[in-house]
Amino acid sequence: MVAGINWAVSRSAEDLTSALGEQLRDVIYLPDFGLAYPITLADKIDNWEAVRDLWLALHRYERPEIRRIAAGYVLP
C-alpha cells in the first residue's frame, strides 16, 4: 500500500489530467498532511491519522489502482 500511495502522490497535474480526465483532483502536497516523501511503513503506523487523511484526499478512482499495485508486491 505504501508503494501505491507514493505512486499516487508523485503524480503531476499533467498525469492527473490524462489519467482522471474530468475527475481531476488537486496535486497533493505531503507537508499539508504533516508527511514527507516517500511515505514509509513507519509513517503508516506512527502517523496513521495523517496517512488516513491523505488516503481520503485521493480520488476514489485512484484507490482501486493503489490496491492493485499493492497486490502485486510480494514480501520475501
Protein Blocks (a to p, Z undefined) as FASTA:
>chain_A
ZZmmmmmmmpcfklmmmmnmmmpccdddfklnopacdddfklmmmmmmmmmmmmmmpcfk
lmmmmmmmmmmpccZZ
